[in-house]
């Protein structure tokens, strides 16, 4: 049964993982996202209480 011979498939498996772990991560990390989060200011806005009558 030739499908049980691990010689070609083991080399293909190792080479494919080598490609996935060395070439693809820098390419995917290199992309920048258009909506980068901006830091919020530490100054809290002044809020005014409502003067509605609730009764």
HUDA-V423342 format. One record per pair of residues at least 4 apart in sequence whose C-alpha atoms are under 8 Angstrom apart, sorted by the first residue. I is the first residue (numbers start at 1). GAP is how many residues later the second one is. Records with the same first field share a line. If there is no record, write none. Layout:
BEGIN
I=GAP  GAP
END
This chain:
BEGIN
1=4
5=4
6=4
7=4
8=4
9=4
10=4
11=4
12=4
13=4
14=4
15=4
16=4
17=4
18=4  5
19=4  5
20=4  5
21=4
22=4
23=4
24=4
25=4
26=4
27=4
END
